[in-house]
């Protein structure tokens, strides 16, 4: 099910993700993906954190790790 795309919904989603300690750029990316793909998008904060930390330990910089972790959730992959 897709959510109604509106600035208010986007901001609420991004705020929710940041309140769960997701970095702001990744939270914004996750909010955009949820609005685009609907409820089928994996939004597990624990899963994001696991993939993000793994990518950081592999040498990816902070920004790249954030974006790749969100993409991993979108695709439902085990990791990058």
Secondary structure by P-SEA (a helix, b strand, c coil): ccccccaaaaaaaaaaaaaacccaaaaaaaaaaaaaccccccccaaaaaaaaaaaaaacccaaaaaaaaaaaaaaccccc
